[in-house]
Amino acid sequence: MAQVRLLVQGLRRSLLNVGVAAPNESTATHKRSQHSSSSCGDYDLVVVGGGIVGAASAREIVLRHPSLKVAVLEKECKLAKHQSGHNSGVIHAGIYYKPGTLKARLCVEGMHLAYAYLDEKKIPYKKTGKLIVATDEKEVKLLKDLEKRGIANNVPDLRMIEGSEIQEIEPYCQGVMALHSPHTGIVDWGLVTEHYGQDFKQCGGDIYLDFNVSKFTETKEGTDYPVTIHGAKPGQTVLPRTY
């Protein structure tokens, strides 16, 4: 159990590897499977929630620790049913975060890894770019401060543009100056989550859909599986070493 706890503590850093391909099905440690809500089993680690964070976390765990038996529990009939599939879909470039912070570093690195993953999986996306516009001279200083912050964060290809060049990019936009971020994009993050789930299963992970976790209870099975996870429906139980 100590090993599992240690890998969970290091998971934030490991999630930067979401752009790394999953191994071929022939190299998976366990058999691929997706279960109905009535199935049950015992696992080294259980992830509760099949949104993009849960799916990406589970995927990274089995990529880094293929000997672990891992499951994802999702209350809906599919992954990314809620916020992960109902958001603005932006691939952020990392302009706004304070330089030197973890958010700034992860946003920029994550953007590059995201595009690499999307290309590899042939997931549709658009590099729409983004204009941050100063509508008067008072806002120009703020815009230049943002440019300095973006450069400090290693946001690629930022540049200041004026007048007619603004309207060449967006004809309906007017301003005295704008900061152009060409690598900002959009993607269906719900679809990305589904691909994370496919990678996870290919590596031997199990996904339980329609499994609405209702409670956790201590078991009488000793220290190997100290907790039982119960679903809202009768017979829904999973035994994890940790969760």
Residue pairs with C-beta under 8 A, 6 or more apart in sequence:
1 223
1 241
1 242
4 44
4 45
4 68
4 241
4 242
5 242
7 14
7 61
7 64
7 65
8 45
8 242
11 57
11 60
11 61
14 60
14 61
14 64
15 56
15 57
15 60
16 106
16 109
16 110
16 113
17 60
17 63
17 64
17 113
18 56
18 59
18 60
18 110
18 113
18 114
18 117
18 196
19 112
19 113
19 114
19 115
19 116
19 117
19 120
20 63
21 120
22 59
22 63
22 199
22 200
22 202
22 203
23 63
23 202
23 203
24 202
25 32
25 202
28 66
28 202
28 203
28 204
29 62
29 66
29 67
29 203
29 204
30 69
30 203
30 204
30 205
31 204
32 201
32 202
32 204
33 201
33 206
33 207
34 201
34 206
34 207
34 208
34 209
35 41
35 206
35 207
35 208
35 209
36 208
36 209
36 210
37 208
37 209
37 210
37 211
37 231
37 233
37 236
38 233
38 235
38 236
39 208
40 235
40 236
40 237
40 238
40 239
41 71
41 206
41 238
41 239
42 69
42 225
42 238
42 239
42 240
43 69
43 70
43 71
43 206
43 238
43 239
43 240
43 241
44 68
44 69
44 70
44 240
44 241
44 242
45 61
45 68
45 69
45 70
45 71
45 240
45 241
45 242
45 243
46 70
46 71
46 72
46 73
46 229
46 238
46 240
46 242
46 243
47 54
47 57
47 58
47 61
47 70
47 71
47 72
47 73
47 243
48 54
48 72
48 73
48 213
48 229
48 243
49 72
49 73
49 74
50 72
50 73
50 74
50 76
50 79
50 80
50 81
50 193
50 197
50 207
50 209
51 79
51 80
51 82
51 83
51 84
51 193
52 80
52 84
52 189
52 192
52 193
52 196
53 84
54 72
54 74
55 72
55 79
55 80
55 193
55 196
55 197
55 200
56 193
56 196
58 70
58 72
58 196
58 200
58 205
59 196
59 197
59 199
59 200
59 203
59 205
61 68
61 70
62 68
62 70
62 200
62 203
62 204
62 205
63 199
63 203
66 203
66 204
69 204
70 200
70 204
70 205
70 206
71 205
71 206
71 207
71 208
71 238
71 240
72 197
72 200
72 205
72 206
72 207
72 208
73 208
73 211
73 213
73 229
73 231
73 238
74 81
74 207
74 208
74 209
74 210
74 211
75 210
75 211
75 212
75 213
75 232
76 82
76 209
76 210
77 209
77 210
78 194
78 209
79 190
79 193
79 194
79 196
79 197
79 207
79 209
80 189
80 190
80 193
80 194
84 189
84 190
84 193
85 188
85 189
85 190
85 193
86 190
87 189
88 186
89 186
89 187
89 188
89 189
90 184
90 185
90 186
91 111
91 114
91 115
91 125
91 183
91 184
91 185
91 186
91 187
92 107
92 111
92 184
93 107
93 108
93 111
93 130
93 150
93 155
93 156
93 181
93 183
93 184
94 104
94 107
94 108
94 111
94 150
94 153
94 154
94 155
95 132
95 146
95 149
95 150
95 153
95 155
95 158
95 179
95 181
96 146
96 149
97 103
97 104
97 107
97 149
97 153
98 104
98 149
99 149
99 152
99 153
100 152
104 153
105 153
107 153
108 153
108 154
108 155
111 183
114 187
114 192
115 125
115 183
115 185
117 123
117 192
117 195
118 125
118 187
118 192
121 195
123 187
123 188
123 191
123 192
123 195
124 187
124 188
124 191
125 185
125 186
125 187
126 185
126 186
126 187
127 182
127 183
127 184
127 185
128 184
128 185
128 186
129 169
129 180
129 181
129 182
129 183
129 184
129 185
130 180
130 181
130 184
131 166
131 169
131 170
131 173
131 178
131 179
131 180
131 181
132 143
132 146
132 178
132 179
132 181
133 143
133 166
133 173
133 174
133 175
133 177
133 178
134 140
134 142
134 143
134 175
134 176
134 177
134 178
135 174
135 175
135 176
136 176
137 176
139 176
140 176
140 177
143 160
143 177
143 178
143 179
144 160
146 179
147 158
147 160
147 179
150 158
150 179
150 181
151 158
155 181
155 183
156 183
157 181
157 182
157 183
158 179
158 180
158 181
159 179
159 180
160 177
160 178
160 179
160 180
161 169
161 177
161 178
161 179
161 180
162 176
162 177
162 178
163 176
166 173
166 174
166 175
166 177
166 178
167 173
167 174
169 180
197 207
200 207
201 207
208 238
210 233
211 231
211 236
211 238
212 231
212 232
212 233
213 229
213 230
213 231
213 232
214 230
214 231
214 232
215 230
216 227
216 228
216 229
216 230
216 243
217 227
217 228
217 230
218 226
218 227
218 228
219 225
219 226
219 227
219 228
219 239
221 239
224 241
225 239
225 240
225 241
226 241
227 239
227 240
227 243
228 237
228 238
228 239
229 237
229 238
229 239
229 240
229 243
230 236
230 237
231 237
231 238
